[in-house]
Amino acid sequence: MPLENLKKYQIILASNSPRRKELMSGLGVDYTVRTLPDVEESYPEHLKGCEIPEYIAREKAAAYRDSMKPGELLITADTIVWLDGKLLGKPEGREGAAEMLRSLSGKAHQVFTGVCLTTTEWQKSFTSSSDVVFDELSEDEIQYYVDAYQPMDKAGAYGVQEWIGYIGVKSISGSFYNIMGLPIQRLYGELKRL
């Protein structure tokens, strides 16, 4: 069985994201979900692009550090959309989501996910990057997606695995699952090497 080396750890996913839970379950490893309320997700202004989600993933891990027990392996992650040198996080409200989708329409952007693996003895973090090109989106398509899918909990206001991904994503270079919120193939490789 793959990942036999993880038997010595209790794996903890520090995320409420349904997408991250689905991807972790797909690995076939036993894990539990542990979340803390109001974990800080700010970052220093000098950080750019791929540096931001890895920093936030480490900050999320720091919030759990004092409550961790020996033998626990904590996985924290953060995903951002990076468009024209600017971060697109989770939108504020319906109009914020529509505005983000208008800004992505017809353009290329990057999706960065930072992942941090933490035990009481060590910590390792990495970032995965995917390039995404969107087709032109009509106003009707944008409004339909925002109303039907409520993408307020998603970086860049879209889920690549949802309707907008079916009709709007022209091309992807890099990991599809990274865009969903967890670069599961890279995570598997990192876990295999532990």
Rosetta blueprint (number, residue, H / E / L):
1 M L
2 P L
3 L L
4 E H
5 N H
6 L H
7 K H
8 K H
9 Y L
10 Q E
11 I E
12 I E
13 L E
14 A L
15 S L
16 N L
17 S L
18 P H
19 R H
20 R H
21 K H
22 E H
23 L H
24 M H
25 S H
26 G H
27 L H
28 G L
29 V L
30 D L
31 Y E
32 T E
33 V E
34 R L
35 T L
36 L L
37 P L
38 D L
39 V L
40 E L
41 E L
42 S L
43 Y L
44 P L
45 E L
46 H L
47 L L
48 K L
49 G L
50 C L
51 E H
52 I H
53 P H
54 E H
55 Y H
56 I H
57 A H
58 R H
59 E H
60 K H
61 A H
62 A H
63 A H
64 Y H
65 R H
66 D H
67 S H
68 M L
69 K L
70 P L
71 G L
72 E E
73 L E
74 L E
75 I E
76 T E
77 A E
78 D E
79 T E
80 I E
81 V E
82 W E
83 L E
84 D L
85 G L
86 K E
87 L E
88 L E
89 G L
90 K L
91 P L
92 E L
93 G H
94 R H
95 E H
96 G H
97 A H
98 A H
99 E H
100 M H
101 L H
102 R H
103 S H
104 L H
105 S L
106 G L
107 K L
108 A E
109 H E
110 Q E
111 V E
112 F E
113 T E
114 G E
115 V E
116 C E
117 L E
118 T E
119 T L
120 T L
121 E L
122 W L
123 Q E
124 K E
125 S E
126 F E
127 T E
128 S E
129 S E
130 S E
131 D E
132 V E
133 V E
134 F E
135 D L
136 E L
137 L L
138 S L
139 E H
140 D H
141 E H
142 I H
143 Q H
144 Y H
145 Y H
146 V H
147 D H
148 A H
149 Y H
150 Q L
151 P H
152 M H
153 D H
154 K L
155 A H
156 G H
157 A H
158 Y L
159 G L
160 V L
161 Q L
162 E L
163 W H
164 I H
165 G H
166 Y H
167 I H
168 G H
169 V E
170 K E
171 S E
172 I E
173 S E
174 G L
175 S L
176 F H
177 Y H
178 N H
179 I H
180 M H
181 G L
182 L L
183 P L
184 I H
185 Q H
186 R H
187 L H
188 Y H
189 G H
190 E H
191 L H
192 K H
193 R L
194 L L
